[in-house]
Amino acid sequence: MSTFYRIAGIASVTVLAALTSAQARTADLRQCSGMDHDAERLACYDRASGRSQPEPGPVVVEPVEPTVPQNAESSGGGLALSPMQKAWDLGESPSANFGIRPHHAIYVLPVFATSHVNSAPDTPTHQPVGLGGIRATEAKFQISFKTKVASRLFGDNGDLWLGYTQSSRWQMYSDDVSRPFRETNYEPEAIFVWKTNVDLAGVDVRYVGLGLNHQSNGRGSELSRSWNRLIAQVGLEKDDWAVTLRGWRRFKESRADDDNPDIEKYLGRGEIELARKVGNHLLVAQMHHPLSRSSDRKGSLRLDWAFPISRGLRGHLQWFTGYGESLIDYNHKADYIGLGISLVEPF
């Protein structure tokens, strides 16, 4: 019997200890339920229930990739490039050479009408040449591109570009004279560009450039027109405006070889080009000026508007007034209006 009593005593003590522990845990659970913070309350329940808690491990922070705004290019240093910087590859990391980029606008204008047909073009050194059957309405198209042929010629700066622009006026509605091309102008050039990116009173001076430019109409005899120029230019940007200033000096030719000795009087010695992009619309104004004090000053103004039509297709509206819409008309004053399709814009 003594063995039985010993076992009963041990069991009684064990049951009493279990009841005491259960009462303590119940008190702990009641205390946990009164906690306000979720993390503290959960930890309290774990302790009260006897659940073991793992040792806290190291905190891992996932790297966050920097975001670039949609439709923005990076300069290589994480900053988005402006339209002018992209056009002339002025970022920190240059792109590969010999890639084709737009230079001036590329467009097709099936309707290009003038207020005054130049039916007998002439110059001080060439007699008038009659052009029969020329109509006031024709078609005009232009292609223009450039490519960088050398990068960072002086340390991390100085790029050499080659550009080419060709514009044609086609008498496509003059079926009685076999729809001739009335005038085509060819303009190859080489431009050295120096990146500046200087802030000047809130205006970003993006680059300065110096180039050699040849422009001609590829014709002979009395209809030949051409000139060669040294052109200095500077590119500026502020907000959504892009401004290009150009000034030039013509390389003189002998009187006997000069097809158009007075061309600067009409086409000027400099130009200013203003461009503004508003959504999917691009507005460009280009003004030529003789930059002289003469009272007999000429010049011109051209306005271009590229606008969306549908699904990436854009229209192109062009208006010109003054002298020199083309080389054959350099000393001919008229107004022109054209409407067609924009294929590529410079910005």
C-alpha positions in Angstrom: 0.0 0.0 0.0 2.9 2.3 0.7 3.9 2.2 -2.9 0.3 3.1 -4.0 0.3 6.1 -1.7 3.7 7.3 -3.0 2.4 7.1 -6.6 -0.8 8.9 -5.6 1.2 11.6 -3.9 3.4 12.2 -6.9 0.3 12.3 -9.2 -1.4 14.8 -6.9 1.6 17.0 -6.9 1.9 16.8 -10.7 -1.8 17.6 -11.2 -1.6 20.5 -8.8 1.5 21.9 -10.7 -0.3 21.5 -14.0 -3.4 23.3 -12.7 -1.2 26.1 -11.3 0.7 26.4 -14.6 -2.6 26.5 -16.5 -4.0 29.1 -14.2 -0.8 31.2 -14.8 -1.1 30.8 -18.5 -4.7 31.8 -18.4 -3.7 34.9 -16.5 -1.0 35.6 -19.1 -3.5 35.2 -21.9 -5.9 37.6 -20.3 -3.0 40.1 -19.9 -2.0 39.6 -23.6 -5.5 40.3 -24.8 -5.3 43.8 -23.3 -2.3 44.9 -25.4 -3.0 47.4 -28.2 -0.1 46.7 -30.6 -0.4 43.7 -32.8 3.3 42.8 -32.7 3.5 42.9 -28.9 0.2 41.0 -28.5 1.4 38.2 -30.8 4.7 37.9 -29.0 2.8 37.7 -25.6 0.6 34.9 -26.9 3.7 33.0 -28.1 5.3 33.3 -24.6 2.1 32.3 -22.8 1.6 29.3 -25.0 5.2 28.2 -24.6 5.9 28.6 -28.3 9.6 29.1 -29.1 10.5 32.3 -31.0 13.3 32.2 -33.7 16.2 34.5 -33.4 15.8 37.6 -35.5 17.8 37.4 -38.8 19.5 40.1 -40.7 17.3 42.7 -42.3 17.5 42.5 -46.1 16.8 45.7 -48.1 16.0 45.1 -51.7 17.8 47.6 -54.1 15.4 50.1 -55.8 16.1 50.7 -59.4 16.0 54.4 -60.4 13.1 55.2 -62.6 13.4 57.1 -65.9 10.3 59.0 -67.1 8.5 57.3 -70.0 9.6 58.4 -73.5 12.8 59.9 -72.0 16.4 58.9 -73.0 19.2 58.7 -70.5 22.5 60.5 -70.9 24.4 57.6 -69.4 24.5 59.4 -66.0 20.8 58.8 -65.3 19.5 62.1 -66.4 16.9 62.5 -69.2 18.2 64.3 -72.4 16.4 67.3 -73.9 15.3 67.1 -77.6 18.3 69.2 -78.7 20.7 67.0 -76.7 19.3 63.9 -78.3 19.4 65.5 -81.8 23.2 66.2 -81.4 24.1 63.3 -79.1 25.2 65.6 -76.3 24.8 63.1 -73.4 27.6 61.9 -71.2 27.9 58.5 -73.0 28.2 59.1 -76.8 26.4 56.8 -79.2 28.2 54.9 -82.0 29.4 56.8 -85.0 27.8 56.5 -88.5 24.2 56.1 -87.2 21.6 58.0 -89.3 19.7 60.8 -87.5 17.2 63.3 -88.8 18.7 66.7 -89.6 16.0 69.0 -90.9 12.4 67.9 -91.4 11.5 65.2 -93.9 8.1 65.7 -95.5 6.0 65.3 -98.7 3.7 68.2 -99.7 1.4 67.1 -102.6 0.0 70.6 -102.7 2.4 73.5 -102.8 1.0 76.7 -104.3 2.5 80.1 -104.9 1.0 83.6 -105.3 3.6 84.6 -108.0 5.2 82.2 -110.5 8.8 82.9 -111.4 8.4 82.3 -115.1 11.7 84.0 -116.2 14.4 83.6 -113.5 17.6 85.8 -113.9 20.6 87.1 -112.0 23.0 90.0 -112.5 25.3 87.7 -114.4 22.7 85.6 -116.2 20.0 86.7 -118.7 16.3 85.8 -118.0 15.4 82.3 -119.1 11.7 81.8 -119.9 10.0 78.7 -118.4 6.9 77.9 -120.3 4.0 76.0 -118.9 4.8 76.5 -115.2 1.8 76.3 -113.0 1.3 78.0 -109.6 0.5 74.7 -107.9 3.1 71.9 -107.7 4.4 69.3 -105.2 7.3 69.7 -102.9 9.3 67.2 -100.8 12.4 67.2 -98.7 14.7 64.6 -97.2 17.4 65.5 -94.7 19.7 63.4 -92.5 23.0 63.6 -90.7 25.6 61.2 -89.3 28.4 61.6 -86.7 31.7 60.5 -88.2 34.0 61.3 -85.3 33.4 61.5 -81.5 35.2 63.3 -78.7 38.1 64.6 -80.8 39.4 66.7 -77.9 39.2 64.8 -74.6 35.5 64.2 -73.9 34.2 66.9 -76.3 34.1 67.8 -80.0 32.1 65.8 -82.6 32.2 66.0 -86.3 29.0 65.5 -88.3 28.2 65.2 -92.0 24.7 66.3 -93.1 22.7 66.3 -96.3 19.5 68.0 -97.3 17.6 67.8 -100.6 14.4 69.6 -101.5 12.5 69.4 -104.8 9.7 71.2 -106.5 7.8 69.0 -108.9 5.4 70.3 -111.5 3.3 67.1 -111.2 0.1 68.9 -112.3 1.7 70.2 -115.5 0.9 67.3 -117.8 1.1 69.5 -120.9 4.9 69.9 -120.3 5.6 66.3 -119.1 5.5 67.2 -115.3 9.1 68.3 -114.9 11.1 68.9 -111.7 11.2 72.7 -111.7 13.9 73.0 -109.1 15.9 70.7 -106.8 18.4 72.1 -104.2 21.3 70.0 -102.9 22.9 70.9 -99.6 25.8 68.8 -98.2 27.6 70.1 -95.1 30.2 69.3 -92.4 29.6 70.6 -88.9 31.9 70.5 -85.9 29.9 70.5 -82.7 31.2 71.5 -79.2 29.1 70.6 -76.2 28.6 73.4 -73.8 25.6 72.8 -71.5 26.0 76.2 -69.9 23.2 77.9 -68.0 22.9 81.6 -69.1 20.3 83.5 -67.2 18.0 80.5 -67.1 18.6 79.5 -70.8 20.5 76.3 -71.5 23.3 76.9 -74.1 23.6 73.3 -75.4 26.3 73.6 -78.0 28.2 75.8 -80.4 29.1 74.7 -83.9 31.1 75.6 -87.0 30.5 74.2 -90.4 31.2 74.2 -94.1 28.1 74.3 -96.3 27.6 74.0 -100.0 24.2 74.6 -101.7 23.4 74.4 -105.4 20.7 73.4 -107.8 22.9 71.2 -109.9 22.0 73.0 -113.2 24.2 74.5 -115.8 24.4 77.6 -117.9 21.9 80.4 -117.2 19.9 78.4 -114.6 22.9 77.5 -112.4 22.7 78.8 -108.8 25.1 78.0 -106.0 27.1 79.3 -103.0 29.5 78.1 -100.4 29.5 79.3 -96.8 31.2 79.1 -93.4 28.4 78.8 -90.8 28.7 79.4 -87.1 25.7 78.3 -85.0 24.6 78.0 -81.4 21.8 75.9 -79.9 19.7 77.1 -77.0 16.8 75.6 -75.0 14.4 76.8 -72.3 11.5 74.7 -71.1 9.8 73.4 -74.3 11.5 76.0 -76.6 14.5 75.2 -78.8 16.3 78.1 -80.6 19.1 77.8 -83.2 21.0 80.9 -84.2 23.1 80.8 -87.4 25.4 83.3 -89.0 27.5 82.8 -92.1 30.1 84.3 -94.3 30.1 83.4 -98.0 33.2 82.3 -99.8 33.6 84.8 -102.6 33.9 83.8 -106.2 35.2 85.7 -109.2 32.6 87.8 -111.0 32.9 85.5 -114.1 32.2 82.4 -112.1 29.6 83.7 -109.7 26.1 82.7 -110.8 24.4 84.8 -108.1 26.7 87.6 -106.8 24.0 89.3 -104.9 22.5 86.3 -103.1 23.3 87.6 -99.6 21.2 90.6 -100.2 18.1 88.3 -100.5 18.9 85.2 -98.5 20.7 87.1 -95.8 23.7 86.6 -93.6 22.0 84.8 -90.8 18.9 83.1 -89.5 17.1 82.3 -86.4 15.0 79.1 -86.0 12.5 78.7 -83.2 10.9 75.3 -82.4 8.3 74.4 -79.9 6.8 71.0 -79.2 3.3 71.0 -77.7 2.2 67.4 -77.1 2.3 65.7 -80.5 2.4 69.1 -82.3 5.7 70.7 -83.5 5.8 74.4 -84.5 8.9 75.8 -86.2 9.6 79.3 -87.4 12.7 80.2 -89.5 13.6 83.8 -90.4 16.4 84.9 -92.7 17.9 88.4 -92.5 20.6 90.3 -94.4 22.0 91.7 -91.1 22.8 95.0 -92.7 21.8 98.7 -92.3 20.8 99.0 -96.0 17.3 100.3 -96.6 16.9 97.8 -99.4 16.8 94.8 -97.0 15.2 91.6 -98.0 14.8 88.3 -96.2 12.1 85.7 -95.5 9.9 83.9 -93.0 8.9 80.3 -93.0 6.4 78.6 -90.7 6.0 74.8 -90.3 3.4 73.0 -88.3 3.5 69.2 -87.9 0.3 67.9 -86.4 -1.1 64.4 -85.6 -3.8 62.9 -87.8 -4.2 59.3 -86.6 -2.1 56.3 -85.4 1.3 58.0 -85.7 0.4 59.6 -89.0 1.2 63.4 -89.0 0.3 66.1 -91.3 2.6 69.0 -92.3 1.5 72.6 -93.1 4.1 75.1 -94.5 3.8 78.8 -95.2 6.6 80.9 -96.7 6.8 84.6 -97.5 9.7 86.6 -98.9 12.7 85.9 -101.1 14.5 82.6 -101.8 12.1 79.8 -101.2 14.5 77.9 -103.5 17.8 78.9 -105.1 16.3 79.5 -108.5 14.0 82.0 -106.8 16.6 83.6 -104.5 15.8 87.1 -105.9 12.1 86.4 -106.5 9.5 87.5 -103.9 6.4 85.4 -103.4 4.1 83.7 -100.9 3.8 79.9 -100.7 1.4 77.5 -98.9 1.9 73.8 -98.8 0.0 70.8 -97.2 1.0 67.2 -96.9 2.5 64.5 -94.7 5.3 64.8 -92.1 7.6 61.8 -92.1 10.4 62.8 -89.7 10.8 66.0 -87.6 14.2 67.2 -86.2 12.8 67.2 -82.6 
